């Protein structure tokens, strides 16, 4: 692994609050940066699919012997080799040392940010298919599907109905033999909770409930469509955070794991128009702060492709520019903590790569 230096590489941050450096970010001083390890890997599979969207860590306890292993990073590709949006079909697996391999090829096109992993051995991914009528026809997104694959990349379940019309991002509350999967639907501006039971052989849906609605959503020339995207679940407070791209705000839904009614958009957590530029991916750090990736579909000035860290009370902690290239480079992000270390992953749509950083707080 290579060391990361501020002046040489783009650096992503995780709050060090509670690690002896309150409200500090990775890029505040080279002494902190020198404790980071990172690698960058291509997300382009043999088929040539482009535009990485979803990214997820394979958790500890994931069964061995399959096409991906605990500690790997999975990345879903939204575009095909011709770079047509909403036509990619592949998920790649990247090992902890940066080796990439194909996890699976889906029968559905437009695999997106709705990517997650269940510790019992299943991978969940959503898709948003885009059709391309002859010119001058406009590319049109269609109804998507939430798919479940086993550890060997075999499809075991596909869900598609009025409550899951366009899975665009998701968050998982993994409880082993059961899980709650929170799904943002970009075409309807809604959030659905799917409760599932999990065995060694498959996944069974127990019930579904729409718990959020009313998020702004509309077609977008650069991103095909914008709507509710990043989701992050706080199990300790039973709160689901929603990055609403077109609203350009971060919302919170209370009692997300138990409610049976629709909370609407919930309440606003962060609405900093100077630093939010169409937030996409969203994660909760181990110490309770939130990180989002600006996709720049809503842009009022400033730097592009920013990662933004803030508290659940709406206080800005820090920002960092992931990529100085064209807008839209920042998209999916993921975080995991294990055995005293934090690993953070971010895809770069401009470069078709994923970078994984590791922080050892005792260094």
C-alpha positions as CSV (number, residue, x, y, z in Angstrom):
1,X,0.0,0.0,0.0
2,X,1.2,3.5,-0.7
3,X,1.3,6.4,1.8
4,X,-1.0,9.4,1.0
5,X,0.3,12.9,1.0
6,X,-1.9,16.0,0.8
7,X,0.1,17.6,-2.1
8,X,0.2,14.4,-4.2
9,X,-3.1,12.5,-4.0
10,X,-6.8,13.3,-3.5
11,X,-7.6,12.5,0.1
12,X,-10.9,11.6,1.7
13,X,-11.7,12.2,5.3
14,X,-13.4,10.6,8.3
15,X,-14.0,12.6,11.4
16,X,-11.5,11.7,14.2
17,X,-13.9,12.9,16.9
18,X,-13.4,10.5,19.8
19,X,-10.0,9.4,18.4
20,X,-8.1,12.1,20.2
21,X,-8.5,14.7,17.5
22,X,-12.0,16.2,17.9
23,X,-13.6,17.7,14.7
24,X,-10.4,17.0,12.8
25,X,-10.3,15.7,9.2
26,X,-7.7,13.6,7.4
27,X,-6.4,16.5,5.4
28,X,-5.8,18.8,8.4
29,X,-2.0,18.4,8.6
30,X,0.5,16.0,7.1
31,X,1.1,14.3,10.5
32,X,-2.4,12.8,10.2
33,X,-2.1,12.1,6.5
34,X,1.1,10.1,7.0
35,X,-0.9,7.6,9.1
36,X,-3.1,6.8,6.1
37,X,-2.7,3.9,3.7
38,X,-4.5,3.7,0.4
39,X,-4.7,2.0,-2.9
40,X,-6.6,2.8,-6.1
41,X,-7.9,0.1,-8.5
42,X,-9.7,0.2,-11.8
43,X,-13.4,-0.6,-11.8
44,X,-13.5,-1.5,-15.5
45,X,-14.3,-5.3,-15.9
46,X,-13.4,-7.3,-19.0
47,X,-16.6,-6.3,-20.7
48,X,-15.5,-2.7,-20.5
49,X,-18.4,-1.3,-18.4
50,X,-17.8,2.2,-17.2
51,X,-19.1,4.8,-14.7
52,X,-18.8,3.2,-11.2
53,X,-21.7,4.1,-9.0
54,X,-22.4,1.8,-6.0
55,X,-19.6,0.8,-3.7
56,X,-19.9,-1.5,-0.6
57,X,-17.5,-3.4,1.7
58,X,-18.0,-7.1,2.2
59,X,-18.4,-7.5,6.0
60,X,-16.7,-9.8,8.4
61,X,-18.5,-13.1,8.7
62,X,-19.4,-13.2,5.0
63,X,-19.1,-16.9,4.0
64,X,-15.8,-17.8,2.2
65,X,-15.3,-19.7,-1.0
66,X,-17.3,-17.5,-3.3
67,X,-16.6,-14.9,-5.9
68,X,-16.0,-12.3,-3.2
69,X,-14.7,-12.5,0.3
70,X,-14.9,-10.6,3.6
71,X,-12.8,-7.5,3.4
72,X,-13.3,-7.0,-0.3
73,X,-14.9,-3.9,-1.9
74,X,-17.7,-4.4,-4.4
75,X,-18.4,-1.7,-7.1
76,X,-21.4,-1.6,-9.5
77,X,-21.1,-0.1,-13.0
78,X,-23.9,2.1,-14.4
79,X,-22.7,2.5,-18.0
80,X,-21.7,0.0,-20.7
81,X,-18.4,0.0,-22.6
82,X,-19.8,2.6,-25.0
83,X,-20.4,4.8,-22.0
84,X,-24.2,4.9,-22.4
85,X,-25.7,5.8,-19.1
86,X,-28.0,3.2,-17.5
87,X,-26.7,0.2,-19.5
88,X,-24.0,-1.3,-17.3
89,X,-24.5,-4.8,-16.0
90,X,-21.4,-5.7,-13.9
91,X,-20.3,-5.8,-10.3
92,X,-16.5,-6.1,-9.7
93,X,-14.8,-7.2,-6.5
94,X,-11.6,-5.6,-5.3
95,X,-9.4,-7.3,-2.8
96,X,-7.8,-5.6,0.2
97,X,-4.6,-5.4,-1.8
98,X,-6.2,-3.9,-4.9
99,X,-6.7,-6.9,-7.2
100,X,-9.9,-6.7,-9.2
101,X,-12.1,-9.5,-10.5
102,X,-15.6,-9.9,-11.8
103,X,-18.2,-10.7,-9.2
104,X,-21.3,-11.0,-11.4
105,X,-23.0,-9.9,-14.6
106,X,-26.6,-9.0,-14.1
107,X,-29.4,-9.6,-16.6
108,X,-30.6,-6.1,-15.7
109,X,-29.0,-3.0,-17.1
110,X,-28.0,0.2,-15.3
111,X,-26.6,-1.1,-12.0
112,X,-26.5,1.9,-9.7
113,X,-25.6,3.2,-6.2
114,X,-28.1,0.9,-4.5
115,X,-25.4,-1.7,-3.6
116,X,-25.0,-3.5,-0.2
117,X,-23.9,-6.7,1.3
118,X,-25.6,-9.0,3.8
119,X,-23.2,-10.8,6.2
120,X,-25.0,-14.1,5.7
121,X,-23.6,-14.2,2.1
122,X,-25.8,-12.2,-0.2
123,X,-25.2,-9.1,-2.3
124,X,-28.0,-6.6,-3.0
125,X,-28.1,-4.2,-6.0
126,X,-30.6,-2.0,-7.6
127,X,-30.8,-0.9,-11.2
128,X,-32.2,2.0,-13.3
129,X,-32.5,1.0,-16.9
130,X,-32.2,3.7,-19.5
131,X,-33.6,3.3,-23.1
132,X,-32.3,5.2,-26.1
133,X,-34.8,5.9,-28.8
134,X,-33.5,7.0,-32.2
135,X,-32.4,10.6,-32.5
136,X,-33.7,13.1,-31.6
137,X,-35.3,10.9,-28.9
138,X,-34.4,11.6,-25.3
139,X,-32.8,8.9,-23.1
140,X,-35.5,7.7,-20.8
141,X,-35.1,5.9,-17.4
142,X,-37.5,3.0,-16.7
143,X,-38.7,0.9,-13.8
144,X,-35.9,-0.8,-11.9
145,X,-35.4,-3.9,-9.8
146,X,-33.8,-4.8,-6.5
147,X,-31.7,-8.0,-7.0
148,X,-30.1,-10.4,-4.6
149,X,-27.1,-12.5,-5.5
150,X,-25.5,-15.3,-3.5
151,X,-21.7,-15.3,-2.8
152,X,-21.0,-17.0,-6.1
153,X,-22.8,-14.2,-8.1
154,X,-26.0,-16.3,-8.8
155,X,-29.3,-14.4,-8.8
156,X,-31.6,-15.7,-6.0
157,X,-34.3,-13.0,-5.8
158,X,-35.5,-10.0,-7.8
159,X,-38.0,-7.5,-6.4
160,X,-40.0,-4.9,-8.5
161,X,-43.3,-3.4,-7.6
162,X,-45.0,-0.1,-6.8
163,X,-43.0,0.4,-3.6
164,X,-39.6,-0.4,-5.3
165,X,-40.1,1.3,-8.7
166,X,-36.6,2.7,-9.1
167,X,-34.0,1.6,-6.5
168,X,-31.2,4.2,-6.6
169,X,-29.4,3.8,-3.3
170,X,-29.8,1.8,-0.2
171,X,-28.7,1.3,3.4
172,X,-28.8,-1.9,5.4
173,X,-29.5,-2.7,9.1
174,X,-27.9,-6.2,9.1
175,X,-29.1,-8.3,12.0
176,X,-27.7,-11.7,10.8
177,X,-30.7,-13.9,10.2
178,X,-32.8,-10.8,9.5
179,X,-32.2,-7.4,7.9
180,X,-33.8,-4.1,7.1
181,X,-33.0,-2.7,3.7
182,X,-33.8,1.0,3.2
183,X,-34.2,1.9,-0.5
184,X,-34.4,5.3,-2.2
185,X,-36.5,5.4,-5.3
186,X,-35.4,8.1,-7.7
187,X,-38.3,8.2,-10.1
188,X,-41.0,8.6,-7.4
189,X,-39.0,10.5,-4.8
190,X,-39.8,7.9,-2.1
191,X,-38.0,5.7,0.5
192,X,-39.1,2.1,1.2
193,X,-38.1,-0.2,4.0
194,X,-37.9,-3.9,3.1
195,X,-37.7,-6.4,6.0
196,X,-36.1,-9.7,5.0
197,X,-35.2,-13.0,6.6
198,X,-32.0,-14.7,5.5
199,X,-31.1,-18.4,5.5
200,X,-28.0,-20.1,4.0
201,X,-30.0,-20.7,0.8
202,X,-31.9,-17.5,0.2
203,X,-33.6,-14.3,1.1
204,X,-37.3,-14.0,1.9
205,X,-39.3,-10.8,2.1
206,X,-41.3,-10.5,5.3
207,X,-42.9,-7.1,4.6
208,X,-42.4,-3.7,3.0
209,X,-43.4,-0.2,4.1
210,X,-43.0,3.2,2.5
211,X,-41.5,5.4,5.2
212,X,-40.6,8.6,3.2
213,X,-41.9,10.6,0.2
214,X,-42.0,14.0,-1.3
215,X,-38.3,14.3,-2.2
216,X,-37.7,16.4,-5.3
217,X,-37.1,14.3,-8.4
218,X,-36.8,15.2,-12.1
219,X,-34.9,14.4,-15.3
220,X,-31.4,15.8,-15.5
221,X,-29.3,16.2,-18.7
222,X,-26.0,15.2,-17.0
223,X,-27.2,12.5,-14.6
224,X,-30.3,11.2,-16.4
225,X,-32.4,11.8,-13.3
226,X,-32.0,13.3,-9.8
227,X,-33.9,12.4,-6.7
228,X,-33.3,10.9,-3.2
229,X,-29.9,9.1,-3.4
230,X,-27.6,8.4,-0.4
231,X,-29.0,6.7,2.6
232,X,-27.3,6.2,6.0
233,X,-28.9,4.4,8.9
234,X,-28.1,5.2,12.6
235,X,-29.1,2.0,14.5
236,X,-28.5,3.5,17.9
237,X,-31.1,6.3,17.3
238,X,-33.2,4.5,14.7
239,X,-32.8,7.3,12.3
240,X,-32.4,7.2,8.5
241,X,-30.6,10.0,6.8
242,X,-31.4,10.8,3.2
243,X,-29.3,12.8,0.8
244,X,-31.9,14.4,-1.5
245,X,-30.0,15.5,-4.6
246,X,-32.5,17.8,-6.2
247,X,-33.6,19.3,-2.9
248,X,-29.9,19.9,-2.2
249,X,-30.5,19.0,1.4
250,X,-29.9,16.2,3.9
251,X,-33.0,14.9,5.7
252,X,-33.6,12.6,8.6
253,X,-36.5,10.1,9.1
254,X,-37.1,9.3,12.8
255,X,-38.2,5.8,14.0
256,X,-37.1,4.5,10.5
257,X,-36.8,0.8,11.6
258,X,-40.2,0.5,13.3
259,X,-42.6,3.1,11.7
260,X,-45.5,1.9,9.6
261,X,-46.5,5.3,8.3
262,X,-45.0,7.7,5.8
263,X,-42.9,10.4,7.4
264,X,-42.8,12.6,4.2
265,X,-39.3,14.0,3.8
266,X,-38.7,13.9,7.6
267,X,-36.8,16.9,8.9
268,X,-33.8,18.8,7.5
269,X,-30.4,18.1,9.0
270,X,-28.0,19.9,6.7
271,X,-28.9,22.6,4.1
272,X,-25.6,24.4,3.5
273,X,-26.1,25.7,0.0
274,X,-22.4,26.9,-0.2
275,X,-21.0,23.4,0.4
276,X,-23.8,21.1,-0.9
277,X,-23.9,20.7,-4.7
278,X,-26.4,17.9,-5.3
279,X,-25.4,15.3,-2.6
280,X,-25.3,11.7,-3.8
281,X,-23.6,9.0,-1.7
282,X,-24.0,9.2,2.1
283,X,-22.4,7.4,5.0
284,X,-22.3,7.6,8.8
285,X,-18.9,7.5,10.4
286,X,-18.2,5.2,13.4
287,X,-18.2,8.3,15.6
288,X,-21.5,9.7,14.4
289,X,-20.7,12.3,11.8
290,X,-22.1,12.2,8.2
291,X,-20.2,12.2,4.9
292,X,-21.7,12.9,1.5
293,X,-20.4,13.1,-2.0
294,X,-21.3,16.1,-4.2
295,X,-22.3,15.0,-7.7
296,X,-22.7,18.7,-8.8
297,X,-26.1,18.2,-10.5
298,X,-27.1,21.2,-8.4
299,X,-24.3,23.7,-8.4
300,X,-24.2,27.3,-7.3
301,X,-20.4,27.8,-7.4
302,X,-17.3,26.6,-5.6
303,X,-15.2,23.6,-6.2
304,X,-16.6,20.5,-7.9
305,X,-16.5,16.8,-6.8
306,X,-16.4,17.7,-3.1
307,X,-16.7,15.3,-0.2
308,X,-18.5,17.0,2.7
309,X,-18.4,16.1,6.4
310,X,-21.0,17.4,8.9
311,X,-22.6,16.6,12.2
312,X,-26.1,15.3,12.6
313,X,-26.9,18.7,14.2
314,X,-26.0,20.4,10.9
315,X,-22.6,21.7,11.7
316,X,-20.0,21.6,8.9
317,X,-16.8,19.8,9.8
318,X,-14.8,19.9,6.6
319,X,-14.8,19.5,2.8
320,X,-12.3,18.0,0.4
321,X,-12.1,17.9,-3.4
322,X,-11.9,14.3,-4.5
323,X,-11.2,15.1,-8.1
324,X,-10.4,18.4,-9.9
325,X,-11.6,17.1,-13.2
326,X,-15.1,17.4,-14.8
327,X,-18.1,17.6,-12.4
328,X,-19.8,14.3,-11.5
329,X,-16.6,12.4,-10.5
330,X,-17.8,11.8,-6.9
331,X,-20.6,9.4,-6.4
332,X,-20.7,6.3,-4.3
333,X,-18.9,6.1,-0.9
334,X,-18.7,3.4,1.7
335,X,-17.2,3.0,5.2
336,X,-16.5,0.2,7.6
337,X,-14.8,-0.2,11.0
338,X,-13.2,-3.4,12.2
339,X,-10.5,-4.2,14.8
340,X,-9.5,-0.7,15.5
341,X,-9.3,0.5,11.9
342,X,-11.6,2.5,9.7
343,X,-11.7,1.9,5.9
344,X,-13.3,4.3,3.6
345,X,-14.0,3.8,-0.2
346,X,-14.9,6.3,-2.8
347,X,-15.5,5.8,-6.6
348,X,-14.3,8.3,-9.1
349,X,-16.6,8.4,-12.2
350,X,-14.1,10.5,-14.1
351,X,-11.3,8.0,-13.8
352,X,-13.3,4.8,-13.5
353,X,-11.5,3.9,-10.3
354,X,-12.2,3.1,-6.6
355,X,-9.8,4.3,-3.9
356,X,-9.7,2.7,-0.4
357,X,-8.1,4.5,2.5
358,X,-7.3,2.9,5.9
359,X,-6.9,4.8,9.1
360,X,-5.1,3.2,12.1
361,X,-5.9,5.7,14.9
362,X,-3.1,4.5,17.1
363,X,-0.4,5.3,14.5
